[in-house]
Amino acid sequence: MWLKIIIVVLFLAVLVSLTSALFFLLRDMGAPKSKRTLYALGIRITLASLLLLAIWYGFESGLLTNTAPWANKY
């Protein structure tokens, strides 16, 4: 259960970071020296990498499983 909570929190953090990057991009159009957009996108990349690692760990450890009816059962 804790892994699913971590995945949801990471996903929401990615969305917040992406939204803040868009806000900074629109806000800092007249300031070419501002790097707030770059930093926000860097944080998004880090959070997305952590999200992918958490999902990979969940499938490898068996905490996340595929229960779709069309999934191959071997």
PQR file with spaces between the fields and no chain letter, atoms N, CA, C, O and H, PARSE charges and radii, in Angstrom:
ATOM       1  N    MET     1       0.810   -1.187    0.000 -0.4000 1.5000
ATOM       2  CA   MET     1       0.000    0.000    0.000 -0.0000 2.0000
ATOM       3  C    MET     1       0.861    1.262    0.000  0.5500 1.7000
ATOM       4  O    MET     1       0.520    2.253   -0.646 -0.5500 1.4000
ATOM       5  N    TRP     2       1.974    1.222    0.724 -0.4000 1.5000
ATOM       6  CA   TRP     2       2.842    2.405    0.816 -0.0000 2.0000
ATOM       7  C    TRP     2       3.447    2.757   -0.528  0.5500 1.7000
ATOM       8  O    TRP     2       3.671    3.935   -0.806 -0.5500 1.4000
ATOM       9  H    TRP     2       2.252    0.418    1.249  0.4000 1.0000
ATOM      10  N    LEU     3       3.716    1.782   -1.363 -0.4000 1.5000
ATOM      11  CA   LEU     3       4.313    2.053   -2.668 -0.0000 2.0000
ATOM      12  C    LEU     3       3.322    2.778   -3.573  0.5500 1.7000
ATOM      13  O    LEU     3       3.714    3.666   -4.330 -0.5500 1.4000
ATOM      14  H    LEU     3       3.534    0.825   -1.137  0.4000 1.0000
ATOM      15  N    LYS     4       2.070    2.420   -3.505 -0.4000 1.5000
ATOM      16  CA   LYS     4       1.053    3.103   -4.315 -0.0000 2.0000
ATOM      17  C    LYS     4       0.897    4.555   -3.883  0.5500 1.7000
ATOM      18  O    LYS     4       0.680    5.434   -4.718 -0.5500 1.4000
ATOM      19  H    LYS     4       1.751    1.699   -2.890  0.4000 1.0000
ATOM      20  N    ILE     5       1.005    4.805   -2.595 -0.4000 1.5000
ATOM      21  CA   ILE     5       0.933    6.181   -2.102 -0.0000 2.0000
ATOM      22  C    ILE     5       2.133    6.981   -2.598  0.5500 1.7000
ATOM      23  O    ILE     5       1.980    8.132   -3.006 -0.5500 1.4000
ATOM      24  H    ILE     5       1.181    4.091   -1.917  0.4000 1.0000
ATOM      25  N    ILE     6       3.313    6.389   -2.567 -0.4000 1.5000
ATOM      26  CA   ILE     6       4.520    7.058   -3.070 -0.0000 2.0000
ATOM      27  C    ILE     6       4.376    7.368   -4.555  0.5500 1.7000
ATOM      28  O    ILE     6       4.762    8.448   -5.001 -0.5500 1.4000
ATOM      29  H    ILE     6       3.436    5.454   -2.236  0.4000 1.0000
ATOM      30  N    ILE     7       3.828    6.437   -5.322 -0.4000 1.5000
ATOM      31  CA   ILE     7       3.658    6.642   -6.763 -0.0000 2.0000
ATOM      32  C    ILE     7       2.684    7.780   -7.027  0.5500 1.7000
ATOM      33  O    ILE     7       2.935    8.610   -7.901 -0.5500 1.4000
ATOM      34  H    ILE     7       3.515    5.559   -4.960  0.4000 1.0000
ATOM      35  N    VAL     8       1.583    7.838   -6.295 -0.4000 1.5000
ATOM      36  CA   VAL     8       0.609    8.917   -6.483 -0.0000 2.0000
ATOM      37  C    VAL     8       1.218   10.262   -6.094  0.5500 1.7000
ATOM      38  O    VAL     8       1.012   11.255   -6.791 -0.5500 1.4000
ATOM      39  H    VAL     8       1.379    7.164   -5.585  0.4000 1.0000
ATOM      40  N    VAL     9       1.963   10.306   -4.992 -0.4000 1.5000
ATOM      41  CA   VAL     9       2.592   11.551   -4.552 -0.0000 2.0000
ATOM      42  C    VAL     9       3.623   12.015   -5.577  0.5500 1.7000
ATOM      43  O    VAL     9       3.691   13.205   -5.885 -0.5500 1.4000
ATOM      44  H    VAL     9       2.130    9.498   -4.426  0.4000 1.0000
ATOM      45  N    LEU    10       4.418   11.102   -6.106 -0.4000 1.5000
ATOM      46  CA   LEU    10       5.402   11.475   -7.126 -0.0000 2.0000
ATOM      47  C    LEU    10       4.725   11.976   -8.394  0.5500 1.7000
ATOM      48  O    LEU    10       5.188   12.936   -9.010 -0.5500 1.4000
ATOM      49  H    LEU    10       4.363   10.135   -5.856  0.4000 1.0000
ATOM      50  N    PHE    11       3.636   11.332   -8.783 -0.4000 1.5000
ATOM      51  CA   PHE    11       2.912   11.776   -9.970 -0.0000 2.0000
ATOM      52  C    PHE    11       2.350   13.186   -9.784  0.5500 1.7000
ATOM      53  O    PHE    11       2.444   14.021  -10.684 -0.5500 1.4000
ATOM      54  H    PHE    11       3.260   10.553   -8.283  0.4000 1.0000
ATOM      55  N    LEU    12       1.771   13.444   -8.625 -0.4000 1.5000
ATOM      56  CA   LEU    12       1.246   14.784   -8.348 -0.0000 2.0000
ATOM      57  C    LEU    12       2.368   15.819   -8.290  0.5500 1.7000
ATOM      58  O    LEU    12       2.187   16.956   -8.726 -0.5500 1.4000
ATOM      59  H    LEU    12       1.695   12.766   -7.894  0.4000 1.0000
ATOM      60  N    ALA    13       3.517   15.431   -7.755 -0.4000 1.5000
ATOM      61  CA   ALA    13       4.655   16.352   -7.707 -0.0000 2.0000
ATOM      62  C    ALA    13       5.163   16.664   -9.118  0.5500 1.7000
ATOM      63  O    ALA    13       5.581   17.790   -9.385 -0.5500 1.4000
ATOM      64  H    ALA    13       3.663   14.507   -7.401  0.4000 1.0000
ATOM      65  N    VAL    14       5.131   15.688  -10.017 -0.4000 1.5000
ATOM      66  CA   VAL    14       5.510   15.937  -11.408 -0.0000 2.0000
ATOM      67  C    VAL    14       4.555   16.942  -12.040  0.5500 1.7000
ATOM      68  O    VAL    14       4.989   17.856  -12.741 -0.5500 1.4000
ATOM      69  H    VAL    14       4.791   14.773   -9.800  0.4000 1.0000
ATOM      70  N    LEU    15       3.264   16.779  -11.796 -0.4000 1.5000
ATOM      71  CA   LEU    15       2.285   17.714  -12.343 -0.0000 2.0000
ATOM      72  C    LEU    15       2.471   19.128  -11.780  0.5500 1.7000
ATOM      73  O    LEU    15       2.358   20.107  -12.517 -0.5500 1.4000
ATOM      74  H    LEU    15       2.912   16.036  -11.226  0.4000 1.0000
ATOM      75  N    VAL    16       2.751   19.235  -10.495 -0.4000 1.5000
ATOM      76  CA   VAL    16       2.978   20.543   -9.881 -0.0000 2.0000
ATOM      77  C    VAL    16       4.226   21.187  -10.460  0.5500 1.7000
ATOM      78  O    VAL    16       4.230   22.384  -10.744 -0.5500 1.4000
ATOM      79  H    VAL    16       2.843   18.440   -9.896  0.4000 1.0000
ATOM      80  N    SER    17       5.278   20.411  -10.636 -0.4000 1.5000
ATOM      81  CA   SER    17       6.516   20.948  -11.196 -0.0000 2.0000
ATOM      82  C    SER    17       6.316   21.397  -12.638  0.5500 1.7000
ATOM      83  O    SER    17       6.837   22.437  -13.041 -0.5500 1.4000
ATOM      84  H    SER    17       5.275   19.438  -10.405  0.4000 1.0000
ATOM      85  N    LEU    18       5.583   20.640  -13.399 -0.4000 1.5000
ATOM      86  CA   LEU    18       5.314   21.014  -14.787 -0.0000 2.0000
ATOM      87  C    LEU    18       4.453   22.275  -14.858  0.5500 1.7000
ATOM      88  O    LEU    18       4.677   23.133  -15.712 -0.5500 1.4000
ATOM      89  H    LEU    18       5.159   19.796  -13.072  0.4000 1.0000
ATOM      90  N    THR    19       3.481   22.387  -13.973 -0.4000 1.5000
ATOM      91  CA   THR    19       2.642   23.589  -13.925 -0.0000 2.0000
ATOM      92  C    THR    19       3.454   24.811  -13.518  0.5500 1.7000
ATOM      93  O    THR    19       3.276   25.895  -14.075 -0.5500 1.4000
ATOM      94  H    THR    19       3.299   21.690  -13.279  0.4000 1.0000
ATOM      95  N    SER    20       4.339   24.637  -12.552 -0.4000 1.5000
ATOM      96  CA   SER    20       5.162   25.775  -12.139 -0.0000 2.0000
ATOM      97  C    SER    20       6.130   26.186  -13.245  0.5500 1.7000
ATOM      98  O    SER    20       6.418   27.373  -13.403 -0.5500 1.4000
ATOM      99  H    SER    20       4.484   23.757  -12.100  0.4000 1.0000
ATOM     100  N    ALA    21       6.631   25.229  -14.005 -0.4000 1.5000
ATOM     101  CA   ALA    21       7.509   25.570  -15.129 -0.0000 2.0000
ATOM     102  C    ALA    21       6.750   26.377  -16.176  0.5500 1.7000
ATOM     103  O    ALA    21       7.293   27.330  -16.736 -0.5500 1.4000
ATOM     104  H    ALA    21       6.397   24.266  -13.877  0.4000 1.0000
ATOM     105  N    LEU    22       5.506   26.006  -16.444 -0.4000 1.5000
ATOM     106  CA   LEU    22       4.698   26.775  -17.388 -0.0000 2.0000
ATOM     107  C    LEU    22       4.439   28.186  -16.855  0.5500 1.7000
ATOM     108  O    LEU    22       4.516   29.159  -17.604 -0.5500 1.4000
ATOM     109  H    LEU    22       5.066   25.232  -15.990  0.4000 1.0000
ATOM     110  N    PHE    23       4.136   28.291  -15.578 -0.4000 1.5000
ATOM     111  CA   PHE    23       3.918   29.600  -14.964 -0.0000 2.0000
ATOM     112  C    PHE    23       5.171   30.464  -15.065  0.5500 1.7000
ATOM     113  O    PHE    23       5.089   31.638  -15.428 -0.5500 1.4000
ATOM     114  H    PHE    23       4.073   27.500  -14.969  0.4000 1.0000
ATOM     115  N    PHE    24       6.330   29.889  -14.744 -0.4000 1.5000
ATOM     116  CA   PHE    24       7.581   30.643  -14.830 -0.0000 2.0000
ATOM     117  C    PHE    24       7.898   31.037  -16.271  0.5500 1.7000
ATOM     118  O    PHE    24       8.407   32.130  -16.520 -0.5500 1.4000
ATOM     119  H    PHE    24       6.397   28.936  -14.449  0.4000 1.0000
ATOM     120  N    LEU    25       7.598   30.151  -17.213 -0.4000 1.5000
ATOM     121  CA   LEU    25       7.846   30.458  -18.620 -0.0000 2.0000
ATOM     122  C    LEU    25       7.020   31.659  -19.063  0.5500 1.7000
ATOM     123  O    LEU    25       7.529   32.564  -19.725 -0.5500 1.4000
ATOM     124  H    LEU    25       7.185   29.264  -17.010  0.4000 1.0000
ATOM     125  N    LEU    26       5.759   31.659  -18.700 -0.4000 1.5000
ATOM     126  CA   LEU    26       4.894   32.768  -19.092 -0.0000 2.0000
ATOM     127  C    LEU    26       5.222   34.049  -18.322  0.5500 1.7000
ATOM     128  O    LEU    26       5.108   35.145  -18.871 -0.5500 1.4000
ATOM     129  H    LEU    26       5.346   30.923  -18.163  0.4000 1.0000
ATOM     130  N    ARG    27       5.619   33.923  -17.086 -0.4000 1.5000
ATOM     131  CA   ARG    27       5.907   35.083  -16.241 -0.0000 2.0000
ATOM     132  C    ARG    27       7.234   35.743  -16.602  0.5500 1.7000
ATOM     133  O    ARG    27       7.353   36.966  -16.524 -0.5500 1.4000
ATOM     134  H    ARG    27       5.712   33.033  -16.640  0.4000 1.0000
ATOM     135  N    ASP    28       8.225   34.961  -16.993 -0.4000 1.5000
ATOM     136  CA   ASP    28       9.579   35.471  -17.227 -0.0000 2.0000
ATOM     137  C    ASP    28       9.895   35.665  -18.705  0.5500 1.7000
ATOM     138  O    ASP    28      11.061   35.585  -19.094 -0.5500 1.4000
ATOM     139  H    ASP    28       8.128   33.968  -17.057  0.4000 1.0000
ATOM     140  N    MET    29       8.905   35.913  -19.526 -0.4000 1.5000
ATOM     141  CA   MET    29       9.174   36.083  -20.956 -0.0000 2.0000
ATOM     142  C    MET    29      10.085   37.274  -21.228  0.5500 1.7000
ATOM     143  O    MET    29      10.909   37.214  -22.141 -0.5500 1.4000
ATOM     144  H    MET    29       7.959   35.978  -19.211  0.4000 1.0000
ATOM     145  N    GLY    30       9.960   38.346  -20.467 -0.4000 1.5000
ATOM     146  CA   GLY    30      10.779   39.529  -20.700 -0.0000 2.0000
ATOM     147  C    GLY    30      12.134   39.470  -20.027  0.5500 1.7000
ATOM     148  O    GLY    30      12.958   40.361  -20.231 -0.5500 1.4000
ATOM     149  H    GLY    30       9.291   38.394  -19.725  0.4000 1.0000
ATOM     150  N    ALA    31      12.390   38.437  -19.224 -0.4000 1.5000
ATOM     151  CA   ALA    31      13.656   38.332  -18.496 -0.0000 2.0000
ATOM     152  C    ALA    31      14.446   37.135  -19.031  0.5500 1.7000
ATOM     153  O    ALA    31      14.274   36.019  -18.542 -0.5500 1.4000
ATOM     154  H    ALA    31      11.721   37.713  -19.058  0.4000 1.0000
ATOM     155  N    PRO    32      15.312   37.353  -20.030 -0.5600 1.5000
ATOM     156  CA   PRO    32      16.031   36.227  -20.631  0.2800 2.0000
ATOM     157  C    PRO    32      17.060   35.588  -19.699  0.5500 1.7000
ATOM     158  O    PRO    32      17.500   34.468  -19.956 -0.5500 1.4000
ATOM     159  N    LYS    33      17.449   36.267  -18.635 -0.4000 1.5000
ATOM     160  CA   LYS    33      18.456   35.713  -17.714 -0.0000 2.0000
ATOM     161  C    LYS    33      17.848   34.796  -16.660  0.5500 1.7000
ATOM     162  O    LYS    33      18.578   34.103  -15.950 -0.5500 1.4000
ATOM     163  H    LYS    33      17.092   37.177  -18.426  0.4000 1.0000
ATOM     164  N    SER    34      16.529   34.783  -16.549 -0.4000 1.5000
ATOM     165  CA   SER    34      15.877   33.980  -15.527 -0.0000 2.0000
ATOM     166  C    SER    34      15.972   32.494  -15.869  0.5500 1.7000
ATOM     167  O    SER    34      15.726   32.085  -17.004 -0.5500 1.4000
ATOM     168  H    SER    34      15.937   35.345  -17.126  0.4000 1.0000
ATOM     169  N    LYS    35      16.331   31.702  -14.872 -0.4000 1.5000
ATOM     170  CA   LYS    35      16.481   30.253  -15.079 -0.0000 2.0000
ATOM     171  C    LYS    35      15.470   29.455  -14.259  0.5500 1.7000
ATOM     172  O    LYS    35      15.658   28.261  -14.029 -0.5500 1.4000
ATOM     173  H    LYS    35      16.532   32.034  -13.950  0.4000 1.0000
ATOM     174  N    ARG    36      14.402   30.113  -13.822 -0.4000 1.5000
ATOM     175  CA   ARG    36      13.405   29.404  -13.009 -0.0000 2.0000
ATOM     176  C    ARG    36      12.721   28.299  -13.795  0.5500 1.7000
ATOM     177  O    ARG    36      12.436   27.236  -13.243 -0.5500 1.4000
ATOM     178  H    ARG    36      14.249   31.083  -14.010  0.4000 1.0000
ATOM     179  N    THR    37      12.452   28.530  -15.076 -0.4000 1.5000
ATOM     180  CA   THR    37      11.822   27.502  -15.906 -0.0000 2.0000
ATOM     181  C    THR    37      12.742   26.298  -16.045  0.5500 1.7000
ATOM     182  O    THR    37      12.295   25.154  -15.957 -0.5500 1.4000
ATOM     183  H    THR    37      12.683   29.394  -15.525  0.4000 1.0000
ATOM     184  N    LEU    38      14.009   26.553  -16.261 -0.4000 1.5000
ATOM     185  CA   LEU    38      14.987   25.479  -16.407 -0.0000 2.0000
ATOM     186  C    LEU    38      15.080   24.646  -15.129  0.5500 1.7000
ATOM     187  O    LEU    38      15.129   23.417  -15.189 -0.5500 1.4000
ATOM     188  H    LEU    38      14.372   27.482  -16.333  0.4000 1.0000
ATOM     189  N    TYR    39      15.103   25.311  -13.981 -0.4000 1.5000
ATOM     190  CA   TYR    39      15.180   24.587  -12.715 -0.0000 2.0000
ATOM     191  C    TYR    39      13.914   23.759  -12.464  0.5500 1.7000
ATOM     192  O    TYR    39      13.995   22.626  -11.988 -0.5500 1.4000
ATOM     193  H    TYR    39      15.063   26.309  -13.933  0.4000 1.0000
ATOM     194  N    ALA    40      12.759   24.321  -12.782 -0.4000 1.5000
ATOM     195  CA   ALA    40      11.503   23.589  -12.582 -0.0000 2.0000
ATOM     196  C    ALA    40      11.445   22.354  -13.487  0.5500 1.7000
ATOM     197  O    ALA    40      10.964   21.301  -13.068 -0.5500 1.4000
ATOM     198  H    ALA    40      12.693   25.241  -13.169  0.4000 1.0000
ATOM     199  N    LEU    41      11.927   22.481  -14.712 -0.4000 1.5000
ATOM     200  CA   LEU    41      11.933   21.319  -15.602 -0.0000 2.0000
ATOM     201  C    LEU    41      12.971   20.289  -15.163  0.5500 1.7000
ATOM     202  O    LEU    41      12.767   19.088  -15.340 -0.5500 1.4000
ATOM     203  H    LEU    41      12.317   23.337  -15.052  0.4000 1.0000
ATOM     204  N    GLY    42      14.071   20.749  -14.597 -0.4000 1.5000
ATOM     205  CA   GLY    42      15.058   19.809  -14.044 -0.0000 2.0000
ATOM     206  C    GLY    42      14.497   19.025  -12.875  0.5500 1.7000
ATOM     207  O    GLY    42      14.758   17.830  -12.737 -0.5500 1.4000
ATOM     208  H    GLY    42      14.237   21.724  -14.453  0.4000 1.0000
ATOM     209  N    ILE    43      13.733   19.691  -12.042 -0.4000 1.5000
ATOM     210  CA   ILE    43      13.071   19.000  -10.927 -0.0000 2.0000
ATOM     211  C    ILE    43      12.060   18.005  -11.461  0.5500 1.7000
ATOM     212  O    ILE    43      11.926   16.909  -10.917 -0.5500 1.4000
ATOM     213  H    ILE    43      13.521   20.662  -12.154  0.4000 1.0000
ATOM     214  N    ARG    44      11.340   18.370  -12.525 -0.4000 1.5000
ATOM     215  CA   ARG    44      10.362   17.456  -13.115 -0.0000 2.0000
ATOM     216  C    ARG    44      11.035   16.203  -13.644  0.5500 1.7000
ATOM     217  O    ARG    44      10.518   15.100  -13.466 -0.5500 1.4000
ATOM     218  H    ARG    44      11.449   19.261  -12.967  0.4000 1.0000
ATOM     219  N    ILE    45      12.184   16.359  -14.294 -0.4000 1.5000
ATOM     220  CA   ILE    45      12.902   15.199  -14.820 -0.0000 2.0000
ATOM     221  C    ILE    45      13.340   14.285  -13.680  0.5500 1.7000
ATOM     222  O    ILE    45      13.245   13.063  -13.789 -0.5500 1.4000
ATOM     223  H    ILE    45      12.604   17.255  -14.439  0.4000 1.0000
ATOM     224  N    THR    46      13.818   14.877  -12.590 -0.4000 1.5000
ATOM     225  CA   THR    46      14.226   14.079  -11.434 -0.0000 2.0000
ATOM     226  C    THR    46      13.042   13.336  -10.836  0.5500 1.7000
ATOM     227  O    THR    46      13.147   12.152  -10.518 -0.5500 1.4000
ATOM     228  H    THR    46      13.895   15.871  -12.501  0.4000 1.0000
ATOM     229  N    LEU    47      11.915   14.024  -10.680 -0.4000 1.5000
ATOM     230  CA   LEU    47      10.733   13.382  -10.115 -0.0000 2.0000
ATOM     231  C    LEU    47      10.190   12.293  -11.040  0.5500 1.7000
ATOM     232  O    LEU    47       9.740   11.250  -10.565 -0.5500 1.4000
ATOM     233  H    LEU    47      11.830   14.986  -10.938  0.4000 1.0000
ATOM     234  N    ALA    48      10.229   12.521  -12.349 -0.4000 1.5000
ATOM     235  CA   ALA    48       9.756   11.509  -13.291 -0.0000 2.0000
ATOM     236  C    ALA    48      10.664   10.278  -13.255  0.5500 1.7000
ATOM     237  O    ALA    48      10.186    9.151  -13.380 -0.5500 1.4000
ATOM     238  H    ALA    48      10.595   13.368  -12.734  0.4000 1.0000
ATOM     239  N    SER    49      11.955   10.490  -13.085 -0.4000 1.5000
ATOM     240  CA   SER    49      12.876    9.357  -12.972 -0.0000 2.0000
ATOM     241  C    SER    49      12.598    8.554  -11.706  0.5500 1.7000
ATOM     242  O    SER    49      12.602    7.323  -11.727 -0.5500 1.4000
ATOM     243  H    SER    49      12.343   11.406  -12.983  0.4000 1.0000
ATOM     244  N    LEU    50      12.356    9.262  -10.602 -0.4000 1.5000
ATOM     245  CA   LEU    50      12.006    8.565   -9.364 -0.0000 2.0000
ATOM     246  C    LEU    50      10.685    7.814   -9.496  0.5500 1.7000
ATOM     247  O    LEU    50      10.527    6.726   -8.943 -0.5500 1.4000
ATOM     248  H    LEU    50      12.352   10.262  -10.584  0.4000 1.0000
ATOM     249  N    LEU    51       9.747    8.390  -10.222 -0.4000 1.5000
ATOM     250  CA   LEU    51       8.460    7.727  -10.457 -0.0000 2.0000
ATOM     251  C    LEU    51       8.651    6.436  -11.249  0.5500 1.7000
ATOM     252  O    LEU    51       8.080    5.401  -10.906 -0.5500 1.4000
ATOM     253  H    LEU    51       9.875    9.274  -10.672  0.4000 1.0000
ATOM     254  N    LEU    52       9.449    6.501  -12.300 -0.4000 1.5000
ATOM     255  CA   LEU    52       9.720    5.294  -13.088 -0.0000 2.0000
ATOM     256  C    LEU    52      10.444    4.233  -12.266  0.5500 1.7000
ATOM     257  O    LEU    52      10.159    3.043  -12.394 -0.5500 1.4000
ATOM     258  H    LEU    52       9.913    7.342  -12.578  0.4000 1.0000
ATOM     259  N    LEU    53      11.380    4.664  -11.423 -0.4000 1.5000
ATOM     260  CA   LEU    53      12.074    3.705  -10.562 -0.0000 2.0000
ATOM     261  C    LEU    53      11.124    3.059   -9.560  0.5500 1.7000
ATOM     262  O    LEU    53      11.232    1.864   -9.284 -0.5500 1.4000
ATOM     263  H    LEU    53      11.612    5.631  -11.319  0.4000 1.0000
ATOM     264  N    ALA    54      10.193    3.839   -9.013 -0.4000 1.5000
ATOM     265  CA   ALA    54       9.227    3.285   -8.060 -0.0000 2.0000
ATOM     266  C    ALA    54       8.307    2.274   -8.742  0.5500 1.7000
ATOM     267  O    ALA    54       7.997    1.232   -8.165 -0.5500 1.4000
ATOM     268  H    ALA    54      10.105    4.810   -9.237  0.4000 1.0000
ATOM     269  N    ILE    55       7.874    2.570   -9.951 -0.4000 1.5000
ATOM     270  CA   ILE    55       7.016    1.632  -10.687 -0.0000 2.0000
ATOM     271  C    ILE    55       7.797    0.372  -11.047  0.5500 1.7000
ATOM     272  O    ILE    55       7.278   -0.737  -10.927 -0.5500 1.4000
ATOM     273  H    ILE    55       8.125    3.416  -10.421  0.4000 1.0000
ATOM     274  N    TRP    56       9.026    0.538  -11.481 -0.4000 1.5000
ATOM     275  CA   TRP    56       9.858   -0.623  -11.807 -0.0000 2.0000
ATOM     276  C    TRP    56      10.078   -1.493  -10.570  0.5500 1.7000
ATOM     277  O    TRP    56       9.972   -2.717  -10.640 -0.5500 1.4000
ATOM     278  H    TRP    56       9.448    1.439  -11.578  0.4000 1.0000
ATOM     279  N    TYR    57      10.384   -0.857   -9.443 -0.4000 1.5000
ATOM     280  CA   TYR    57      10.576   -1.604   -8.201 -0.0000 2.0000
ATOM     281  C    TYR    57       9.300   -2.350   -7.812  0.5500 1.7000
ATOM     282  O    TYR    57       9.359   -3.491   -7.353 -0.5500 1.4000
ATOM     283  H    TYR    57      10.470    0.138   -9.387  0.4000 1.0000
ATOM     284  N    GLY    58       8.168   -1.714   -7.993 -0.4000 1.5000
ATOM     285  CA   GLY    58       6.904   -2.358   -7.649 -0.0000 2.0000
ATOM     286  C    GLY    58       6.638   -3.601   -8.471  0.5500 1.7000
ATOM     287  O    GLY    58       6.174   -4.608   -7.936 -0.5500 1.4000
ATOM     288  H    GLY    58       8.120   -0.788   -8.366  0.4000 1.0000
ATOM     289  N    PHE    59       6.924   -3.549   -9.759 -0.4000 1.5000
ATOM     290  CA   PHE    59       6.716   -4.729  -10.598 -0.0000 2.0000
ATOM     291  C    PHE    59       7.755   -5.812  -10.319  0.5500 1.7000
ATOM     292  O    PHE    59       7.427   -6.999  -10.308 -0.5500 1.4000
ATOM     293  H    PHE    59       7.301   -2.731  -10.194  0.4000 1.0000
ATOM     294  N    GLU    60       8.994   -5.412  -10.097 -0.4000 1.5000
ATOM     295  CA   GLU    60      10.044   -6.398   -9.829 -0.0000 2.0000
ATOM     296  C    GLU    60       9.854   -7.101   -8.489  0.5500 1.7000
ATOM     297  O    GLU    60      10.132   -8.294   -8.365 -0.5500 1.4000
ATOM     298  H    GLU    60       9.260   -4.448  -10.107  0.4000 1.0000
ATOM     299  N    SER    61       9.382   -6.367   -7.492 -0.4000 1.5000
ATOM     300  CA   SER    61       9.213   -6.961   -6.168 -0.0000 2.0000
ATOM     301  C    SER    61       7.876   -7.684   -6.020  0.5500 1.7000
ATOM     302  O    SER    61       7.683   -8.439   -5.067 -0.5500 1.4000
ATOM     303  H    SER    61       9.156   -5.398   -7.592  0.4000 1.0000
ATOM     304  N    GLY    62       6.959   -7.460   -6.948 -0.4000 1.5000
ATOM     305  CA   GLY    62       5.662   -8.105   -6.875 -0.0000 2.0000
ATOM     306  C    GLY    62       4.625   -7.310   -6.106  0.5500 1.7000
ATOM     307  O    GLY    62       3.500   -7.773   -5.923 -0.5500 1.4000
ATOM     308  H    GLY    62       7.115   -6.846   -7.722  0.4000 1.0000
ATOM     309  N    LEU    63       4.992   -6.107   -5.648 -0.4000 1.5000
ATOM     310  CA   LEU    63       4.019   -5.276   -4.935 -0.0000 2.0000
ATOM     311  C    LEU    63       2.970   -4.707   -5.886  0.5500 1.7000
ATOM     312  O    LEU    63       1.829   -4.476   -5.485 -0.5500 1.4000
ATOM     313  H    LEU    63       5.907   -5.730   -5.797  0.4000 1.0000
ATOM     314  N    LEU    64       3.346   -4.481   -7.138 -0.4000 1.5000
ATOM     315  CA   LEU    64       2.407   -4.062   -8.178 -0.0000 2.0000
ATOM     316  C    LEU    64       2.258   -5.220   -9.152  0.5500 1.7000
ATOM     317  O    LEU    64       3.246   -5.797   -9.605 -0.5500 1.4000
ATOM     318  H    LEU    64       4.272   -4.669   -7.464  0.4000 1.0000
ATOM     319  N    THR    65       1.020   -5.552   -9.468 -0.4000 1.5000
ATOM     320  CA   THR    65       0.791   -6.662  -10.391 -0.0000 2.0000
ATOM     321  C    THR    65      -0.184   -6.228  -11.468  0.5500 1.7000
ATOM     322  O    THR    65      -0.914   -5.250  -11.310 -0.5500 1.4000
ATOM     323  H    THR    65       0.217   -5.083   -9.100  0.4000 1.0000
ATOM     324  N    ASN    66      -0.184   -6.957  -12.546 -0.4000 1.5000
ATOM     325  CA   ASN    66      -1.100   -6.701  -13.647 -0.0000 2.0000
ATOM     326  C    ASN    66      -2.275   -7.652  -13.513  0.5500 1.7000
ATOM     327  O    ASN    66      -2.119   -8.861  -13.681 -0.5500 1.4000
ATOM     328  H    ASN    66       0.409   -7.752  -12.674  0.4000 1.0000
ATOM     329  N    THR    67      -3.442   -7.117  -13.213 -0.4000 1.5000
ATOM     330  CA   THR    67      -4.631   -7.964  -13.040 -0.0000 2.0000
ATOM     331  C    THR    67      -5.645   -7.720  -14.160  0.5500 1.7000
ATOM     332  O    THR    67      -6.827   -8.029  -14.007 -0.5500 1.4000
ATOM     333  H    THR    67      -3.568   -6.135  -13.076  0.4000 1.0000
ATOM     334  N    ALA    68      -5.191   -7.175  -15.264 -0.4000 1.5000
ATOM     335  CA   ALA    68      -6.096   -6.931  -16.394 -0.0000 2.0000
ATOM     336  C    ALA    68      -6.545   -8.263  -16.974  0.5500 1.7000
ATOM     337  O    ALA    68      -5.753   -9.204  -17.020 -0.5500 1.4000
ATOM     338  H    ALA    68      -4.232   -6.924  -15.388  0.4000 1.0000
ATOM     339  N    PRO    69      -7.801   -8.373  -17.421 -0.5600 1.5000
ATOM     340  CA   PRO    69      -8.288   -9.637  -17.941  0.2800 2.0000
ATOM     341  C    PRO    69      -7.587  -10.063  -19.226  0.5500 1.7000
ATOM     342  O    PRO    69      -7.585  -11.247  -19.560 -0.5500 1.4000
ATOM     343  N    TRP    70      -6.997   -9.123  -19.946 -0.4000 1.5000
ATOM     344  CA   TRP    70      -6.323   -9.470  -21.186 -0.0000 2.0000
ATOM     345  C    TRP    70      -4.828   -9.748  -21.003  0.5500 1.7000
ATOM     346  O    TRP    70      -4.123  -10.020  -21.974 -0.5500 1.4000
ATOM     347  H    TRP    70      -6.999   -8.161  -19.675  0.4000 1.0000
ATOM     348  N    ALA    71      -4.349   -9.679  -19.762 -0.4000 1.5000
ATOM     349  CA   ALA    71      -2.936   -9.917  -19.477 -0.0000 2.0000
ATOM     350  C    ALA    71      -2.612  -11.393  -19.685  0.5500 1.7000
ATOM     351  O    ALA    71      -3.431  -12.269  -19.408 -0.5500 1.4000
ATOM     352  H    ALA    71      -4.923   -9.458  -18.973  0.4000 1.0000
ATOM     353  N    ASN    72      -1.418  -11.644  -20.173 -0.4000 1.5000
ATOM     354  CA   ASN    72      -0.964  -13.028  -20.368 -0.0000 2.0000
ATOM     355  C    ASN    72      -0.701  -13.682  -19.023  0.5500 1.7000
ATOM     356  O    ASN    72       0.025  -13.138  -18.190 -0.5500 1.4000
ATOM     357  H    ASN    72      -0.754  -10.931  -20.399  0.4000 1.0000
ATOM     358  N    LYS    73      -1.277  -14.818  -18.820 -0.4000 1.5000
ATOM     359  CA   LYS    73      -1.064  -15.575  -17.579 -0.0000 2.0000
ATOM     360  C    LYS    73      -0.182  -16.775  -17.924  0.5500 1.7000
ATOM     361  O    LYS    73      -0.600  -17.701  -18.620 -0.5500 1.4000
ATOM     362  H    LYS    73      -1.867  -15.260  -19.496  0.4000 1.0000
ATOM     363  N    TYR    74       1.035  -16.730  -17.423 -0.4000 1.5000
ATOM     364  CA   TYR    74       1.976  -17.852  -17.664 -0.0000 2.0000
ATOM     365  C    TYR    74       2.260  -18.548  -16.384  0.5500 1.7000
ATOM     366  O    TYR    74       3.022  -19.514  -16.363 -0.5500 1.4000
ATOM     367  H    TYR    74       1.374  -15.979  -16.857  0.4000 1.0000
